Amino acid sequence: MKKIMLITVCVMFMFAMVSDGSMAQDKAKKTAKEYIADLTSSDEATVVSAEEWIADNKEKSALPKLQELLRSDNRVKVRL
């Protein structure tokens, strides 16, 4: 019984590691234009994720969209 539990936990751990890697690759494939386009999303998490990527990469071409967000969007997380 202990062996079965150990194998199950190991398989679940391996699956989690593989799925995290594929998700990170998907995020890396996005271009700056796609992240800038994400700023207009109605999904708050998408907008915040795009803002974080833009800040981390110092994407200056996003400044007009970011300024527009500050003026027009009332969501607290988006404005931070």
Contacts in CASP RR format, 6 or more apart in sequence:
PFRMAT RR
TARGET T0000
AUTHOR 0000-0000-0000
METHOD contacts of the structure
MODEL  1
MKKIMLITVCVMFMFAMVSDGSMAQDKAKKTAKEYIADLTSSDEATVVSA
EEWIADNKEKSALPKLQELLRSDNRVKVRL
27 53 0 8 1.000
30 53 0 8 1.000
32 54 0 8 1.000
32 57 0 8 1.000
32 59 0 8 1.000
32 61 0 8 1.000
32 62 0 8 1.000
35 50 0 8 1.000
35 53 0 8 1.000
35 54 0 8 1.000
35 59 0 8 1.000
35 62 0 8 1.000
36 50 0 8 1.000
36 54 0 8 1.000
36 59 0 8 1.000
36 61 0 8 1.000
36 62 0 8 1.000
36 65 0 8 1.000
38 46 0 8 1.000
38 47 0 8 1.000
38 49 0 8 1.000
38 50 0 8 1.000
39 47 0 8 1.000
39 50 0 8 1.000
39 51 0 8 1.000
39 54 0 8 1.000
39 62 0 8 1.000
39 65 0 8 1.000
39 66 0 8 1.000
39 69 0 8 1.000
40 65 0 8 1.000
41 47 0 8 1.000
41 50 0 8 1.000
44 75 0 8 1.000
44 77 0 8 1.000
44 78 0 8 1.000
47 69 0 8 1.000
47 73 0 8 1.000
47 75 0 8 1.000
47 78 0 8 1.000
48 77 0 8 1.000
48 78 0 8 1.000
51 66 0 8 1.000
51 69 0 8 1.000
51 78 0 8 1.000
53 59 0 8 1.000
54 62 0 8 1.000
54 66 0 8 1.000
69 78 0 8 1.000
69 79 0 8 1.000
70 79 0 8 1.000
73 79 0 8 1.000
END
